[in-house]
Amino acid sequence: MKRIATLLVVLTCVLGTTFAQSLKFGHINSQELIGLMPERDSALIKLQNYTNELEETIAEMQQEYQTKYNTYQQRQATWSAAVLESKQRELIELQQRLEQFSQGAQQEYQQMQQILFSPVFQKANEAIEKVAKEQGFTFIFDLSAGGVIFFNEDVSIDVLPLAKTVLGIPAEKVAPTQLPGMEE
C-alpha cells in the first residue's frame, strides 16, 4: 500500500511537471496594441467630430438661455404679472431642455464611443488570438487589464511584436503614452 501511494505521488509529480512544461505563456498590453492601430486614430477623429457637434449644440442652447435670462433680469420690473410668469416658465423649460439634452448627449457619446471602438477592439483581439494559435500559446495574459499581479518574463513571451506583425504595424512604431477616448 505504501508503494502504491509513493508511486502515485511520483507519477503525479512527473506528469504535472511534463504538463506544465508543455504550457506556453504569453503576455501583452492590449491598450498599447490598440494605441498603435490606425483604426484607433480614425475612431478618435470621428468621436472628436461627434463630440464637437454635441458641444456646439449645448453651447448654442446655453447661449439662448443666457440671452433670455439677461433679458428677464433687465426687464422683469417692467413686465406685467402674466408676462413675468410666462417668461419664468420659458426659462425653466429652457433649463430643463438643456439638462435633458446634456444627459442624452452623454449617453449618445458613450454609445458612439462603443460603436466606433468595438471594431478596433475586435480586430486587436482577433490578432492576439491568431498569434496564440499560430505560436501555440496556452495562455496570453493582458497586462493592461490589471488582473496579473506577477509574471515571469523568462517564461512568458511578449506577444506585442507578433500582434503588431499580424496587424501590419511597423515594428518601430511606439504607442502614445496616453490613449484618449480609452478612459473607461
Backbone as CSV, one residue per row, in Angstrom:
resi,resn,N_x,N_y,N_z,CA_x,CA_y,CA_z,C_x,C_y,C_z
1,MET,0.827,-1.191,0.000,0.000,0.000,0.000,0.873,1.257,0.000
2,LYS,1.928,1.217,0.781,2.829,2.359,0.860,3.511,2.594,-0.484
3,ARG,3.832,1.495,-1.187,4.464,1.588,-2.514,3.522,2.237,-3.521
4,ILE,2.261,1.903,-3.444,1.280,2.459,-4.391,1.137,3.971,-4.151
5,ALA,1.085,4.372,-2.902,0.977,5.799,-2.577,2.208,6.547,-3.059
6,THR,3.399,5.965,-2.842,4.638,6.601,-3.296,4.666,6.676,-4.814
7,LEU,4.245,5.598,-5.457,4.198,5.567,-6.927,3.239,6.627,-7.457
8,LEU,2.100,6.798,-6.820,1.126,7.818,-7.237,1.703,9.224,-7.064
9,VAL,2.392,9.487,-5.991,2.989,10.799,-5.754,4.046,11.091,-6.814
10,VAL,4.902,10.099,-7.082,5.949,10.278,-8.096,5.323,10.468,-9.471
11,LEU,4.328,9.652,-9.795,3.649,9.752,-11.088,2.984,11.117,-11.252
12,THR,2.332,11.613,-10.202,1.691,12.925,-10.229,2.722,14.029,-10.449
13,CYS,3.847,13.942,-9.766,4.903,14.947,-9.927,5.470,14.935,-11.345
14,VAL,5.711,13.747,-11.881,6.274,13.635,-13.235,5.281,14.138,-14.268
15,LEU,4.036,13.702,-14.170,3.021,14.139,-15.134,2.748,15.630,-14.995
16,GLY,2.692,16.117,-13.769,2.458,17.557,-13.547,3.583,18.388,-14.121
17,THR,4.825,17.964,-13.939,5.980,18.687,-14.478,5.970,18.645,-15.998
18,THR,5.678,17.479,-16.566,5.623,17.340,-18.027,4.515,18.215,-18.599
19,PHE,3.354,18.211,-17.950,2.238,19.017,-18.415,2.571,20.503,-18.322
20,ALA,3.147,20.922,-17.196,3.488,22.334,-17.003,4.523,22.790,-18.015
21,GLN,5.445,21.902,-18.391,6.472,22.279,-19.363,5.883,22.442,-20.755
22,SER,4.739,21.807,-21.022,4.133,21.930,-22.342,3.275,23.188,-22.474
23,LEU,3.028,23.863,-21.375,2.263,25.105,-21.420,3.151,26.232,-21.932
24,LYS,2.577,27.081,-22.756,3.318,28.226,-23.287,2.548,29.484,-22.896
25,PHE,3.229,30.349,-22.170,2.590,31.560,-21.660,3.063,32.781,-22.428
26,GLY,2.136,33.716,-22.630,2.479,34.982,-23.254,1.787,36.111,-22.532
27,HIS,2.227,37.309,-22.806,1.599,38.486,-22.218,1.611,39.610,-23.246
28,ILE,0.658,40.509,-23.070,0.548,41.660,-23.964,-0.161,42.782,-23.220
29,ASN,0.155,43.985,-23.584,-0.588,45.146,-23.115,-1.506,45.528,-24.272
30,SER,-2.763,45.085,-24.196,-3.679,45.293,-25.315,-3.938,46.779,-25.581
31,GLN,-3.889,47.614,-24.542,-4.085,49.048,-24.742,-2.952,49.639,-25.574
32,GLU,-1.749,49.132,-25.375,-0.621,49.588,-26.171,-0.808,49.169,-27.625
33,LEU,-1.254,47.932,-27.832,-1.510,47.454,-29.187,-2.578,48.310,-29.865
34,ILE,-3.662,48.566,-29.156,-4.749,49.387,-29.714,-4.250,50.793,-30.019
35,GLY,-3.386,51.324,-29.168,-2.821,52.658,-29.393,-1.983,52.742,-30.654
36,LEU,-1.509,51.617,-31.133,-0.696,51.587,-32.346,-1.527,51.429,-33.619
37,MET,-2.777,51.062,-33.469,-3.603,50.734,-34.634,-4.123,51.999,-35.318
38,PRO,-3.997,52.065,-36.655,-4.522,53.231,-37.381,-6.046,53.349,-37.252
39,GLU,-6.736,52.234,-37.064,-8.194,52.270,-36.905,-8.586,53.043,-35.648
40,ARG,-7.747,52.982,-34.627,-7.991,53.734,-33.402,-7.952,55.227,-33.685
41,ASP,-6.963,55.651,-34.484,-6.848,57.066,-34.824,-8.082,57.549,-35.583
42,SER,-8.561,56.732,-36.516,-9.771,57.087,-37.273,-10.976,57.187,-36.353
43,ALA,-11.096,56.229,-35.432,-12.214,56.247,-34.490,-12.150,57.485,-33.604
44,LEU,-10.939,57.847,-33.173,-10.784,59.041,-32.333,-11.203,60.312,-33.072
45,ILE,-10.826,60.403,-34.341,-11.194,61.584,-35.133,-12.708,61.670,-35.271
46,LYS,-13.351,60.550,-35.576,-14.812,60.533,-35.714,-15.478,60.882,-34.384
47,LEU,-14.945,60.330,-33.299,-15.514,60.612,-31.981,-15.333,62.081,-31.615
48,GLN,-14.198,62.659,-31.954,-13.953,64.071,-31.660,-14.907,64.961,-32.468
49,ASN,-15.129,64.621,-33.731,-16.082,65.383,-34.552,-17.487,65.300,-33.963
50,TYR,-17.862,64.114,-33.521,-19.167,63.920,-32.908,-19.277,64.739,-31.618
51,THR,-18.222,64.714,-30.827,-18.178,65.487,-29.583,-18.308,66.980,-29.867
52,ASN,-17.615,67.440,-30.895,-17.689,68.864,-31.263,-19.105,69.269,-31.623
53,GLU,-19.823,68.413,-32.349,-21.212,68.708,-32.715,-22.085,68.827,-31.463
54,LEU,-21.918,67.876,-30.544,-22.708,67.905,-29.308,-22.387,69.151,-28.492
55,GLU,-21.104,69.452,-28.359,-20.699,70.622,-27.579,-21.198,71.912,-28.220
56,GLU,-21.208,71.963,-29.534,-21.699,73.155,-30.241,-23.185,73.355,-29.961
57,THR,-23.942,72.282,-30.012,-25.379,72.374,-29.738,-25.630,72.809,-28.299
58,ILE,-24.881,72.243,-27.360,-25.030,72.633,-25.951,-24.674,74.107,-25.771
59,ALA,-23.619,74.556,-26.421,-23.205,75.962,-26.312,-24.289,76.879,-26.857
60,GLU,-24.910,76.484,-27.972,-25.995,77.297,-28.547,-27.180,77.364,-27.583
61,MET,-27.504,76.228,-26.984,-28.617,76.195,-26.037,-28.300,77.035,-24.802
62,GLN,-27.074,76.963,-24.318,-26.676,77.766,-23.161,-26.715,79.250,-23.496
63,GLN,-26.292,79.592,-24.695,-26.312,80.996,-25.119,-27.753,81.508,-25.195
64,GLU,-28.643,80.687,-25.742,-30.049,81.078,-25.825,-30.610,81.303,-24.419
65,TYR,-30.296,80.381,-23.500,-30.772,80.515,-22.134,-30.216,81.781,-21.498
66,GLN,-28.918,82.004,-21.652,-28.268,83.167,-21.045,-28.843,84.468,-21.584
67,THR,-29.087,84.520,-22.885,-29.668,85.721,-23.505,-31.057,86.003,-22.926
68,LYS,-31.877,84.961,-22.847,-33.236,85.139,-22.330,-33.211,85.472,-20.828
69,TYR,-32.263,84.880,-20.111,-32.141,85.167,-18.687,-31.711,86.623,-18.477
70,ASN,-30.770,87.105,-19.269,-30.321,88.503,-19.165,-31.470,89.456,-19.466
71,THR,-32.242,89.138,-20.493,-33.407,89.963,-20.840,-34.408,89.955,-19.683
72,TYR,-34.624,88.782,-19.119,-35.528,88.656,-17.986,-35.048,89.522,-16.827
73,GLN,-33.753,89.451,-16.510,-33.192,90.233,-15.413,-33.382,91.737,-15.638
74,GLN,-33.166,92.168,-16.867,-33.231,93.603,-17.171,-34.653,94.135,-17.216
75,ARG,-35.603,93.300,-17.648,-36.937,93.833,-17.930,-38.019,93.330,-16.989
76,GLN,-37.681,92.497,-16.037,-38.711,91.896,-15.182,-39.525,92.932,-14.412
77,ALA,-38.901,94.012,-14.055,-39.615,95.042,-13.282,-40.684,95.740,-14.125
78,THR,-40.541,95.728,-15.447,-41.478,96.446,-16.312,-42.583,95.551,-16.854
79,TRP,-42.476,94.228,-16.677,-43.476,93.311,-17.243,-44.676,93.153,-16.309
80,SER,-45.783,92.877,-16.940,-46.987,92.575,-16.156,-46.813,91.190,-15.533
81,ALA,-47.685,90.853,-14.602,-47.605,89.567,-13.899,-47.732,88.398,-14.883
82,ALA,-48.612,88.519,-15.876,-48.811,87.435,-16.848,-47.560,87.232,-17.705
83,VAL,-46.946,88.331,-18.160,-45.733,88.240,-18.975,-44.584,87.686,-18.125
84,LEU,-44.477,88.161,-16.901,-43.425,87.706,-15.995,-43.528,86.196,-15.757
85,GLU,-44.739,85.730,-15.518,-44.953,84.296,-15.302,-44.607,83.497,-16.563
86,SER,-44.985,84.014,-17.697,-44.685,83.350,-18.975,-43.179,83.256,-19.211
87,LYS,-42.468,84.339,-18.917,-41.004,84.363,-19.106,-40.312,83.421,-18.117
88,GLN,-40.824,83.342,-16.901,-40.244,82.428,-15.909,-40.423,80.974,-16.355
89,ARG,-41.624,80.644,-16.837,-41.888,79.291,-17.352,-40.970,78.974,-18.526
90,GLU,-40.799,79.957,-19.411,-39.940,79.778,-20.578,-38.493,79.479,-20.145
91,LEU,-38.003,80.208,-19.146,-36.646,79.967,-18.654,-36.514,78.575,-18.021
92,ILE,-37.515,78.192,-17.261,-37.494,76.872,-16.623,-37.495,75.775,-17.690
93,GLU,-38.326,75.933,-18.703,-38.394,74.942,-19.785,-37.074,74.870,-20.555
94,LEU,-36.477,76.026,-20.814,-35.177,76.044,-21.499,-34.117,75.330,-20.671
95,GLN,-34.118,75.596,-19.373,-33.142,74.953,-18.497,-33.360,73.441,-18.471
96,GLN,-34.602,73.000,-18.425,-34.899,71.570,-18.424,-34.475,70.918,-19.747
97,ARG,-34.750,71.593,-20.861,-34.332,71.074,-22.168,-32.817,70.940,-22.246
98,LEU,-32.134,71.933,-21.719,-30.670,71.911,-21.709,-30.146,70.732,-20.876
99,GLU,-30.724,70.531,-19.708,-30.312,69.417,-18.856,-30.614,68.076,-19.518
100,GLN,-31.791,67.947,-20.115,-32.157,66.702,-20.795,-31.224,66.442,-21.981
101,PHE,-30.930,67.479,-22.738,-30.040,67.308,-23.874,-28.647,66.899,-23.404
102,SER,-28.170,67.516,-22.336,-26.838,67.183,-21.809,-26.766,65.722,-21.375
103,GLN,-27.789,65.269,-20.688,-27.822,63.869,-20.257,-27.893,62.932,-21.461
104,GLY,-28.742,63.271,-22.405,-28.856,62.463,-23.617,-27.558,62.470,-24.417
105,ALA,-26.888,63.611,-24.431,-25.624,63.722,-25.161,-24.561,62.828,-24.549
106,GLN,-24.538,62.737,-23.226,-23.574,61.849,-22.561,-23.826,60.401,-22.953
107,GLN,-25.084,60.006,-22.957,-25.430,58.636,-23.340,-25.088,58.381,-24.803
108,GLU,-25.395,59.325,-25.660,-25.089,59.182,-27.084,-23.581,59.113,-27.312
109,TYR,-22.827,59.897,-26.562,-21.368,59.874,-26.670,-20.843,58.479,-26.330
110,GLN,-21.333,57.923,-25.236,-20.896,56.592,-24.822,-21.273,55.539,-25.862
111,GLN,-22.466,55.652,-26.426,-22.890,54.715,-27.467,-22.018,54.858,-28.709
112,MET,-21.740,56.089,-29.094,-20.911,56.323,-30.267,-19.494,55.811,-30.031
113,GLN,-18.977,56.017,-28.847,-17.650,55.521,-28.495,-17.608,54.002,-28.640
114,GLN,-18.639,53.342,-28.152,-18.687,51.886,-28.251,-18.813,51.450,-29.709
115,ILE,-19.635,52.109,-30.471,-19.809,51.768,-31.889,-18.499,51.928,-32.647
116,LEU,-17.802,53.021,-32.394,-16.567,53.300,-33.124,-15.401,52.421,-32.688
117,PHE,-15.315,52.108,-31.400,-14.155,51.369,-30.900,-14.347,49.856,-30.857
118,SER,-15.573,49.371,-30.901,-15.797,47.926,-30.880,-15.048,47.199,-32.001
119,PRO,-15.101,47.695,-33.243,-14.346,47.006,-34.298,-12.831,47.036,-34.065
120,VAL,-12.336,48.099,-33.442,-10.904,48.198,-33.150,-10.526,47.143,-32.117
121,PHE,-11.314,47.050,-31.034,-11.062,46.053,-30.000,-11.155,44.641,-30.575
122,GLN,-12.165,44.431,-31.416,-12.361,43.111,-32.010,-11.165,42.740,-32.890
123,LYS,-10.690,43.672,-33.691,-9.548,43.394,-34.562,-8.296,43.087,-33.732
124,ALA,-8.089,43.819,-32.653,-6.944,43.566,-31.779,-7.056,42.180,-31.148
125,ASN,-8.249,41.836,-30.667,-8.453,40.516,-30.064,-8.240,39.398,-31.081
126,GLU,-8.714,39.611,-32.310,-8.523,38.602,-33.357,-7.042,38.421,-33.671
127,ALA,-6.289,39.509,-33.670,-4.847,39.417,-33.924,-4.163,38.640,-32.808
128,ILE,-4.553,38.919,-31.568,-3.966,38.211,-30.427,-4.310,36.722,-30.500
129,GLU,-5.564,36.408,-30.829,-5.975,35.011,-30.957,-5.214,34.313,-32.082
130,LYS,-5.021,35.012,-33.180,-4.283,34.433,-34.300,-2.848,34.110,-33.883
131,VAL,-2.205,35.033,-33.195,-0.844,34.804,-32.698,-0.837,33.613,-31.744
132,ALA,-1.828,33.556,-30.858,-1.892,32.465,-29.877,-1.980,31.112,-30.579
133,LYS,-2.821,31.030,-31.577,-2.990,29.759,-32.289,-1.759,29.417,-33.114
134,GLU,-1.237,30.397,-33.848,-0.078,30.142,-34.707,1.172,29.784,-33.908
135,GLN,1.337,30.415,-32.747,2.549,30.222,-31.954,2.388,29.157,-30.865
136,GLY,1.186,28.610,-30.733,0.960,27.539,-29.774,0.902,27.973,-28.317
137,PHE,0.415,29.172,-28.068,0.292,29.641,-26.685,-0.883,28.966,-26.006
138,THR,-0.699,28.632,-24.739,-1.777,28.095,-23.928,-2.550,29.244,-23.290
139,PHE,-1.818,30.236,-22.796,-2.417,31.409,-22.166,-1.690,32.661,-22.631
140,ILE,-2.471,33.728,-22.847,-1.902,35.052,-23.066,-2.605,35.973,-22.076
141,PHE,-1.815,36.603,-21.240,-2.357,37.490,-20.214,-2.299,38.932,-20.693
142,ASP,-3.373,39.666,-20.426,-3.434,41.084,-20.806,-2.983,41.910,-19.608
143,LEU,-1.825,42.513,-19.721,-1.266,43.297,-18.613,-2.040,44.588,-18.374
144,SER,-2.727,45.096,-19.390,-3.461,46.350,-19.216,-4.740,46.155,-18.409
145,ALA,-5.212,44.933,-18.305,-6.451,44.667,-17.576,-6.257,44.770,-16.068
146,GLY,-5.012,44.715,-15.612,-4.730,44.889,-14.191,-4.952,43.654,-13.346
147,GLY,-5.289,42.516,-13.942,-5.538,41.306,-13.177,-4.286,40.491,-12.920
148,VAL,-3.220,40.756,-13.646,-1.987,39.990,-13.480,-1.118,40.706,-12.457
149,ILE,-0.874,40.038,-11.366,-0.083,40.640,-10.299,1.400,40.450,-10.567
150,PHE,1.749,39.293,-11.113,3.154,38.995,-11.391,3.224,38.096,-12.605
151,PHE,4.231,38.290,-13.414,4.537,37.353,-14.483,6.048,37.287,-14.629
152,ASN,6.517,36.112,-14.939,7.943,35.878,-15.088,8.300,36.065,-16.558
153,GLU,9.021,37.120,-16.875,9.368,37.416,-18.269,10.248,36.343,-18.886
154,ASP,10.895,35.510,-18.063,11.714,34.423,-18.597,10.845,33.291,-19.137
155,VAL,9.644,33.164,-18.612,8.745,32.085,-19.014,7.653,32.595,-19.950
156,SER,7.256,33.845,-19.782,6.175,34.438,-20.570,6.757,35.252,-21.726
157,ILE,6.173,35.095,-22.873,6.652,35.769,-24.086,5.799,37.006,-24.356
158,ASP,6.443,38.117,-24.666,5.735,39.344,-25.027,5.165,39.163,-26.430
159,VAL,3.854,39.178,-26.537,3.152,38.900,-27.785,2.966,40.168,-28.621
160,LEU,3.222,41.343,-28.047,3.001,42.599,-28.763,3.711,42.638,-30.114
161,PRO,4.991,42.306,-30.219,5.640,42.351,-31.536,4.984,41.413,-32.557
162,LEU,4.521,40.266,-32.102,3.861,39.310,-33.004,2.509,39.856,-33.469
163,ALA,1.745,40.453,-32.540,0.444,41.025,-32.885,0.614,42.222,-33.822
164,LYS,1.671,43.019,-33.600,1.941,44.147,-34.499,2.184,43.634,-35.916
165,THR,2.903,42.542,-36.038,3.168,41.959,-37.357,1.864,41.513,-38.016
166,VAL,1.003,40.844,-37.252,-0.277,40.375,-37.786,-1.112,41.548,-38.290
167,LEU,-1.066,42.666,-37.566,-1.861,43.844,-37.942,-1.153,44.738,-38.962
168,GLY,0.066,44.401,-39.328,0.808,45.206,-40.294,1.327,46.510,-39.728
169,ILE,1.529,46.565,-38.427,2.039,47.768,-37.775,3.564,47.670,-37.766
170,PRO,4.261,48.706,-38.214,5.734,48.653,-38.226,6.297,48.372,-36.834
171,ALA,7.338,47.566,-36.789,7.939,47.154,-35.520,8.418,48.340,-34.703
172,GLU,8.894,49.392,-35.375,9.460,50.535,-34.651,8.404,51.511,-34.142
173,LYS,7.151,51.354,-34.553,6.097,52.265,-34.106,5.819,52.041,-32.628
174,VAL,5.756,53.155,-31.885,5.518,53.112,-30.438,4.167,53.751,-30.158
175,ALA,3.439,53.168,-29.235,2.114,53.680,-28.875,2.249,54.977,-28.107
176,PRO,1.251,55.873,-28.237,1.248,57.082,-27.411,1.151,56.686,-25.939
177,THR,1.688,57.531,-25.075,1.686,57.203,-23.653,0.299,57.273,-23.050
178,GLN,-0.561,58.113,-23.594,-1.913,58.230,-23.095,-2.851,57.990,-24.250
179,LEU,-3.889,57.216,-24.028,-4.820,56.877,-25.080,-6.121,57.635,-24.884
180,PRO,-6.311,58.766,-25.595,-7.567,59.489,-25.471,-8.735,58.613,-25.924
181,GLY,-9.863,58.785,-25.281,-11.016,58.010,-25.650,-11.017,56.626,-25.035
182,MET,-10.017,56.304,-24.240,-9.908,54.981,-23.658,-9.985,55.054,-22.143
183,GLU,-10.552,56.102,-21.616,-10.578,56.306,-20.178,-11.401,55.232,-19.487
184,GLU,-12.415,54.700,-20.140,-13.303,53.783,-19.453,-12.712,52.438,-19.298
